[in-house]
């Protein structure tokens, strides 16, 4: 019996049968994910990982959980992955990224620390750690982590950009500009760097140069929403209400669902004395972004109260 089984592929051991079943479930799940059949993919992955805790399959399963917004299930699975493979920095990276999505910055920071304990030469880990530090309102720690990331990778564009933004938020324009110039040396058309440089110039009183940079970004990319917001704010600051409104009109032509453009145009109209037009824009902004409704309404009411204070 044993001889014929070995020759003709007779009955397999339970372990072999489970391995075959695992492979079928795993690859069926991967194929299902590729075509967007997430419910079926999850069923396959869950059955597969019940047979064998395979890191690759568990990672696919966690990603599928994230795509169907089952964040807590993804979190539990990723935490289990770190228990199975505590010597693999990538599992801590995945956990840290999920914690970032959940805005759990303390857990994110802990995951980054564990990853660095395994490998302290990965610039990506320091970058994730910096993002956790920002979430924990620890700008100094974030700068330290970003500096380490840049020391390990001198072309790390995202790290330069984040460090420049943090330095500018701390009102360190000289240091922020050094990072911006590095970014522009790498890519002279870096839109984020150009806009940040424009912000700094505007606050420093070099308003015309700032406006030129905003226009440069819009020439590079007419869909850059932040450029419209900054340009509109520039004109509002200069009390050039019609020009500010024209900027927001242009932004809304490109994206009619740009809630913040409605909000900002409403602010300009209120400053201009067009209460009806302002209210209409504010209402549309709330319709498009209900989560910001309280802030927008409060802003409008505060402005009206200030207008009624006698001086």
Secondary structure, DSSP 8 states (H G I E B T S, - for coil): -HHHHHHHT----HHHHHHHHHHHHHHHHHHHHHTT-HHHHHHHHHHHHHH---HHHHHHHHHHHHHTT-HHHHHHHHHHHHHH-TT-HHHHHHHHHHHHHTT-HHHHHHHHHHHHHH-TT-HHHHHHHHHHHHHTT-HHHHHHHHHHHHHH-TT-HHHHHHHHHHHHHTT-HHHHHHHHHHHHHH-TT-HHHHHHHHHHHHHTT-HHHHHHHHHHHHHH-TT-HHHHHHHHHHHHHTT-HHHHHHHHHHHHHH-TT-HHHHHHHHHHHHHHT-HHHHHHHHHHHHHH-GGGHHHHHHHHHHHHHHHTS--
